[in-house]
């Protein structure tokens, strides 16, 4: 096996002379932005419903004679979902209530795909600013549960669920208060807990999550849930903490998560008391759940669009990216180094496949992808390579800066590229399909060595490492490139996790 890295001057060489990145960089950035926007559009509610409702089976369920239809929902994509359901049901829609993030109505003012009828029967409650449960969200949850409890055999209840729904449907189980529940979730998030772990704990502290909302609607004629996934692997029991899906975890498992992050002694006594109670037997819940949107759909669209560009060969890797961005940025760099070594014949194909297969275990793609990648490189001489991944990595917050996982991943990637000779021209677009990366106005950012070069030219008293340690990636990206490295879309009206695009231009000697 060839060594990954070798020293050369003040940089690390991967077998090529140092390149001079020219005007092509802006063209590559434009290409990545266009592809990202196309991927996001493919998972907006209108597109998802139009595709999913082509089946007669689900259409029949939305046209049951002599039944009243009602709509409840919660999540970042739910306004657009409610608009589509309202158009499908027409006069059969009797009532509804949705809980959506603050500012959603204003953000989509004028966009017909997000406009309910002027005479709509759906109440809209905006709450949970910055994705944090608040008193308005609490009232929305109480109202939504009341809707469910009022159902009879004359009623069909449609439940709309998407990412962000956990914060928009907070109804803590007595005696836990909203502030106590919020403190537990905040501690977990700061410790780097995954979305799966956060939702597992939320379920045990809630009076509506983990299938309890469906149980409240047990007297309805039919319960239909439409779900857009924002979690790796699309586990429907964890999306928005699974309010209409049988819980798959227990109190003891929630306690183990808190112990894993050494938080058992830091959480409120009421939470400890509740989680130490004997688990009730998990019961089946009524209703049919339909997964209509996922990260895979966005990746499939992106791959299709990129394949139509003659100068690019594209390969989707995985929709299951997880792990800390610090480690992930390094793994992406290692993958690119192997690719450049194979392109330049510095490594044998068999060695490449072996090494990339091993790397795949940490990047969550199967071993067959290594062979497929080798074939893609070998069969597309002279073409730029685009690798597409999706998922939701994490950040351990240690500083007081302003940033998000996508911007920090891009910044860490930029720093590593700058340090490596031969990687000055590669790019990584990392952005959230919801348009929101942490508590910032950006969806994500583009990582490339030029980010570091342009920052260095500012003669700042701070260095790149300072921004990384302070989790202050958003601030740095606003300082460089007049915004061209920032991905700013605003709230997109959907949410299927993050998209990562590694762009590796063909190396011309």
C-alpha positions in Angstrom: 0.0 0.0 0.0 1.4 3.4 -0.9 1.7 6.0 1.8 -1.1 8.5 1.9 1.0 11.6 2.3 4.5 12.7 1.8 6.3 16.0 2.6 7.1 18.5 -0.1 8.3 22.0 0.8 5.9 23.6 3.2 3.0 21.6 1.9 2.0 17.9 1.7 2.2 16.4 -1.7 -0.1 13.8 -3.2 2.1 13.2 -6.3 1.3 16.3 -8.4 3.0 19.6 -8.8 1.2 22.5 -7.1 -1.6 23.8 -9.3 -2.7 27.3 -9.9 -6.4 27.6 -9.5 -7.9 30.0 -12.0 -11.2 31.3 -13.3 -12.6 27.7 -13.3 -13.1 27.9 -9.6 -16.1 30.3 -10.0 -17.6 28.1 -12.7 -17.3 25.1 -10.4 -19.0 27.0 -7.6 -21.8 28.0 -9.9 -22.3 24.4 -10.9 -22.4 23.2 -7.3 -24.9 25.9 -6.4 -27.2 25.0 -9.3 -27.1 21.3 -8.5 -27.9 21.9 -4.8 -30.9 24.1 -5.7 -32.2 21.4 -8.1 -31.8 18.8 -5.4 -33.7 20.9 -2.9 -36.5 21.6 -5.4 -37.0 17.8 -5.9 -37.9 17.4 -2.2 -40.2 20.4 -1.8 -43.7 19.3 -0.7 -45.3 19.9 -4.1 -42.9 17.7 -6.0 -43.0 15.0 -3.3 -46.8 14.8 -3.2 -47.1 14.8 -7.0 -44.8 11.8 -7.2 -46.2 9.8 -4.2 -49.9 10.3 -5.0 -49.6 8.7 -8.4 -50.5 5.4 -6.7 -54.2 4.5 -6.7 -53.9 2.9 -3.2 -53.1 6.1 -1.4 -55.5 8.2 -3.6 -58.4 5.9 -2.6 -57.6 6.6 1.1 -58.0 10.3 0.4 -61.4 9.9 -1.2 -63.4 7.9 1.3 -67.1 8.7 0.8 -69.2 10.4 3.5 -66.2 11.1 5.8 -64.9 14.4 7.1 -61.2 15.1 6.7 -59.0 16.9 9.1 -55.3 17.9 9.0 -52.8 18.4 11.7 -49.1 18.8 11.2 -45.8 20.0 12.6 -42.4 20.6 11.0 -40.3 22.8 8.8 -41.9 21.4 5.6 -45.5 21.3 6.9 -46.8 24.5 5.4 -46.1 23.3 1.9 -47.5 19.9 2.8 -50.7 21.4 4.1 -51.1 23.4 0.9 -50.9 20.2 -1.1 -53.3 18.3 1.1 -55.8 21.2 1.1 -55.8 21.2 -2.7 -56.3 17.4 -2.9 -59.1 17.3 -0.3 -61.0 20.4 -1.4 -64.4 20.8 0.2 -63.9 17.5 2.1 -61.5 19.2 4.4 -63.4 20.2 7.6 -60.7 21.6 9.9 -57.0 21.6 10.7 -54.1 22.9 12.7 -50.5 23.1 11.9 -47.4 24.2 13.9 -44.6 25.7 11.8 -41.5 27.7 12.5 -41.7 31.4 13.2 -41.3 33.5 10.0 -42.5 30.7 7.7 -45.5 32.6 6.4 -43.6 35.7 5.7 -40.7 33.8 4.1 -43.0 32.2 1.5 -45.3 35.2 0.9 -46.0 35.2 -2.8 -45.0 31.6 -3.4 -48.1 29.8 -4.6 -46.8 26.4 -3.5 -46.9 27.7 0.1 -50.2 29.6 0.1 -53.2 28.1 1.8 -56.7 29.1 0.5 -57.9 32.5 1.6 -60.9 30.7 3.2 -58.7 27.9 4.6 -60.0 25.8 7.5 -56.5 25.1 8.7 -55.3 27.1 11.7 -51.6 28.1 11.4 -49.5 28.6 14.5 -46.0 29.9 14.1 -43.7 29.1 17.0 -40.3 27.6 18.2 -38.0 30.4 17.1 -34.5 29.1 16.3 -35.9 25.5 16.5 -36.4 25.9 20.3 -39.7 24.9 21.9 -41.6 27.8 23.5 -44.9 28.6 25.1 -46.6 29.1 21.7 -45.3 25.6 20.6 -46.7 24.2 23.8 -50.1 25.7 23.1 -50.0 24.4 19.5 -49.2 20.9 20.9 -52.1 21.0 23.2 -54.4 22.1 20.4 -53.2 19.4 18.1 -53.7 16.7 20.7 -57.2 18.0 21.3 -57.9 17.6 17.6 -56.8 14.0 17.7 -58.9 13.3 20.8 -62.0 14.7 19.1 -62.0 12.2 16.2 -64.9 9.8 15.6 -65.7 7.1 13.1 -67.0 9.9 10.8 -63.5 11.4 10.6 -60.3 10.8 8.7 -57.2 12.5 10.3 -54.3 13.4 8.1 -51.1 14.0 10.0 -48.2 15.9 8.3 -44.8 15.3 9.8 -41.3 16.6 8.9 -38.0 17.5 10.4 -38.2 20.1 13.1 -41.4 18.7 14.3 -40.0 17.7 17.7 -39.5 21.4 18.7 -42.9 22.3 17.2 -44.9 19.7 19.2 -43.6 19.9 22.8 -45.9 18.5 25.4 -43.8 17.3 28.3 -45.1 14.4 30.5 -46.1 15.5 34.0 -44.2 16.4 36.2 -41.5 17.5 33.7 -41.9 21.2 32.6 -41.0 22.6 29.2 -38.0 24.4 30.5 -36.7 21.2 32.2 -37.2 19.2 29.0 -35.5 21.9 27.0 -32.5 21.9 29.3 -32.0 18.2 28.9 -32.1 18.4 25.1 -29.7 21.4 25.1 -27.2 19.5 27.2 -27.4 16.5 24.8 -27.0 18.7 21.7 -24.0 20.5 23.1 -22.4 17.2 24.0 -22.7 16.1 20.3 -25.6 13.7 20.6 -27.0 12.5 17.3 -30.6 13.4 16.2 -31.5 9.8 16.8 -30.4 10.1 20.4 -32.0 13.4 20.9 -35.4 12.1 19.7 -35.1 8.9 21.7 -34.9 11.0 24.9 -37.6 13.4 23.7 -40.0 10.5 23.2 -39.7 9.4 26.8 -40.3 12.9 28.1 -43.4 13.6 25.9 -47.1 13.1 26.1 -47.6 13.1 22.3 -44.4 11.6 20.8 -43.6 7.9 20.4 -47.0 7.1 19.0 -49.0 8.8 21.8 -50.6 11.3 19.3 -51.9 8.4 17.2 -53.3 6.7 20.4 -55.2 10.0 21.1 -56.8 9.6 17.7 -57.7 6.0 18.1 -61.5 6.6 17.6 -61.0 8.1 14.0 -62.2 6.1 11.0 -58.7 6.3 9.5 -55.4 7.9 10.5 -53.0 8.8 7.6 -49.5 10.1 8.3 -47.4 11.7 5.6 -43.7 11.9 6.6 -40.7 13.7 5.2 -37.5 12.2 6.7 -34.7 14.2 8.2 -32.9 11.3 9.9 -30.2 9.0 8.6 -31.7 5.7 7.5 -35.3 7.1 7.6 -36.4 5.5 10.9 -40.0 6.6 11.0 -40.3 6.0 14.7 -37.7 8.8 15.3 -38.7 11.4 12.7 -40.1 14.3 14.7 -39.9 11.8 17.5 -42.5 9.5 15.9 -45.9 10.9 17.2 -47.9 8.5 15.1 -45.5 5.5 15.2 -45.0 2.9 17.9 -42.1 3.8 20.2 -39.0 1.7 19.6 -37.1 2.6 22.7 -37.6 2.4 26.4 -36.9 4.6 29.5 -33.8 2.5 30.2 -32.4 3.2 26.8 -33.0 7.0 27.3 -31.1 6.8 30.6 -28.3 5.0 28.9 -28.0 7.9 26.3 -27.7 10.4 29.2 -25.1 8.3 30.9 -23.2 8.0 27.6 -22.7 11.7 27.6 -22.1 11.9 31.4 -25.2 14.0 31.9 -27.0 11.9 34.6 -26.0 14.2 37.4 -26.7 17.4 35.4 -30.4 16.9 34.5 -33.4 17.9 36.5 -34.6 15.6 39.3 -38.1 15.3 37.7 -36.5 13.8 34.5 -34.5 11.3 36.5 -37.6 10.3 38.5 -39.6 9.8 35.3 -37.0 7.8 33.5 -36.5 5.5 36.5 -40.2 4.6 36.5 -41.0 1.1 35.3 -41.5 1.0 31.5 -45.0 0.4 30.3 -45.5 -2.3 27.7 -45.1 -0.8 24.2 -48.4 -0.9 22.5 -49.4 -0.9 18.8 -50.8 2.4 17.5 -53.5 2.9 14.8 -53.0 4.3 11.3 -50.9 4.1 8.2 -47.6 5.9 7.8 -46.4 7.0 4.3 -42.8 8.1 3.9 -43.0 10.5 1.0 -39.6 12.3 1.1 -36.0 11.5 2.0 -32.4 12.5 1.4 -32.1 9.7 -1.1 -34.6 11.4 -3.4 -32.5 14.6 -3.3 -29.3 12.7 -4.1 -31.0 10.8 -7.0 -32.1 14.1 -8.5 -28.7 15.7 -8.1 -27.0 12.6 -9.6 -29.4 12.7 -12.6 -28.9 16.4 -13.2 -25.1 16.2 -12.9 -25.0 13.2 -15.3 -26.4 15.4 -18.0 -23.3 17.6 -17.8 -20.8 16.3 -20.4 -17.6 17.4 -18.5 -18.6 15.6 -15.2 -18.7 12.0 -14.1 -20.9 11.6 -11.0 -21.2 8.9 -8.4 -23.6 8.9 -5.4 -21.8 7.4 -2.4 -24.3 7.3 0.5 -27.2 9.0 2.2 -26.1 7.8 5.6 -23.2 10.2 6.5 -22.8 10.6 10.3 -20.1 11.4 12.8 -18.2 14.5 14.0 -17.3 17.0 11.3 -13.7 17.1 12.5 -13.2 13.4 11.6 -15.4 13.6 8.6 -13.4 16.4 7.0 -10.2 14.3 7.3 -11.9 11.3 5.8 -13.0 13.3 2.8 -9.5 14.5 2.3 -8.1 11.0 2.5 -10.7 9.8 -0.1 -9.6 12.6 -2.5 -6.0 11.8 -2.1 -6.6 8.2 -3.1 -8.6 9.4 -6.1 -5.8 11.7 -7.2 -3.2 9.0 -6.7 -5.3 6.6 -8.9 -5.8 9.3 -11.6 -2.1 9.9 -11.8 -1.2 6.2 -11.7 0.6 6.6 -8.4 -1.4 3.7 -6.9 -2.5 0.4 -8.4 -6.2 -0.2 -8.9 -6.3 -3.1 -6.5 -4.6 -1.1 -3.8 -7.0 1.8 -4.4 -10.1 -0.5 -4.1 -8.7 -2.0 -0.9 -8.0 1.3 0.7 -11.2 3.0 -0.3 -13.2 0.0 0.9 -11.6 0.4 4.4 -12.3 4.1 4.3 -15.9 3.4 3.4 -16.6 1.9 6.9 -16.2 5.4 8.4 -18.0 7.2 5.5 -20.9 4.8 5.6 -20.8 3.6 2.0 -20.7 -0.1 1.1 -17.5 -1.8 -0.2 -18.9 -2.2 -3.7 -18.7 1.6 -4.0 -14.9 1.4 -4.0 -14.9 -0.8 -7.1 -17.6 1.4 -8.7 -15.5 4.5 -8.0 -12.4 2.9 -9.5 -14.4 2.0 -12.7 -15.9 5.5 -12.9 -12.4 7.1 -12.8 -11.0 4.6 -15.3 -13.8 5.0 -17.8 -14.0 8.8 -17.7 -10.5 10.0 -18.6 -10.4 13.8 -18.6 -13.7 14.4 -16.8 -14.1 16.1 -13.5 -15.4 13.9 -10.8 -18.4 14.7 -8.5 -19.1 12.5 -5.4 -22.4 13.0 -3.7 -23.3 12.1 -0.1 -26.1 13.0 2.3 -26.8 12.6 6.0 -26.4 14.6 9.2 -23.0 14.8 10.9 -22.6 16.5 14.3 -20.5 19.2 16.0 -19.2 19.3 19.5 -19.8 22.9 20.6 -16.9 24.2 22.6 -16.8 27.9 21.7 -19.2 30.8 21.7 -19.1 31.6 18.0 -21.8 31.6 15.4 -21.8 28.6 13.0 -23.4 25.3 12.0 -22.2 21.8 11.1 -22.1 22.5 7.4 -20.1 25.7 7.6 -17.7 24.1 10.1 -17.2 21.1 7.9 -16.5 23.3 4.9 -14.1 25.4 6.9 -12.2 22.4 8.3 -12.0 21.0 4.8 -10.7 24.3 3.5 -7.9 24.4 6.0 -6.8 20.8 5.1 -6.9 21.5 1.4 -4.7 24.6 1.9 -2.1 22.5 3.7 -2.0 19.8 0.9 -0.1 20.4 -2.3 -2.2 19.0 -5.2 -5.6 19.7 -3.4 -5.7 23.4 -4.1 -8.5 23.0 -6.7 -10.9 20.6 -5.1 -14.2 21.8 -3.5 -16.8 20.6 -1.0 -20.3 22.0 -0.9 -21.9 21.1 2.4 -25.4 22.5 3.0 -28.7 21.7 4.7 -31.7 21.1 2.5 -33.8 23.1 5.0 -31.7 26.2 4.3 -30.8 26.6 7.9 -27.4 25.7 9.3 -27.4 26.2 13.0 -28.6 29.6 14.3 -27.4 31.4 11.2 -28.8 32.8 8.0 -26.9 30.3 5.8 -27.7 26.8 4.6 -24.0 25.9 4.5 -20.8 26.8 2.7 -18.2 25.7 0.1 -14.9 24.5 1.3 -11.7 25.0 -0.8 -8.2 26.2 -0.3 -9.1 29.6 -1.7 -11.1 30.3 1.5 -8.0 30.2 3.6 -5.9 32.1 1.0 -8.4 34.9 0.9 -8.7 35.0 4.7 -4.9 35.2 5.1 -4.8 38.2 2.8 -7.0 40.1 5.3 -4.2 40.3 7.8 -6.6 39.4 10.6 -5.3 39.1 14.2 -7.2 35.8 14.3 -6.2 32.7 12.4 -8.3 29.9 10.9 -7.8 27.6 13.9 -9.3 30.3 16.2 -12.5 30.4 14.2 -12.7 26.6 14.3 -12.0 26.3 18.0 -14.7 29.0 18.7 -17.2 27.3 16.4 -17.4 30.6 14.5 -17.4 29.4 10.9 -20.3 31.7 9.9 -18.4 34.8 10.9 -15.3 33.8 8.8 -17.3 32.9 5.7 -18.9 36.4 5.8 -15.4 37.9 5.7 -14.2 36.2 2.5 -15.1 36.0 -1.2 -17.8 38.7 -1.0 -20.2 35.8 0.0 -19.5 33.5 -2.9 -18.4 30.7 -0.6 -21.6 31.0 1.5 -24.7 29.0 0.6 -27.6 31.3 1.5 -31.1 30.2 0.4 -33.3 31.1 3.3 -35.8 28.6 4.7 -36.5 26.2 1.8 -39.8 24.8 3.0 -38.5 21.3 3.2 -36.0 19.3 5.2 -34.2 16.0 4.3 -30.9 16.5 6.1 -27.7 17.7 4.5 -26.1 17.4 1.0 -22.3 17.0 0.5 -20.8 17.4 -2.9 -17.1 16.7 -3.4 -15.9 18.2 -6.7 -12.5 16.9 -8.0 -11.4 18.6 -11.2 -9.4 16.4 -13.6 -5.8 17.2 -12.9 -4.1 18.6 -16.0 -0.4 18.5 -16.0 
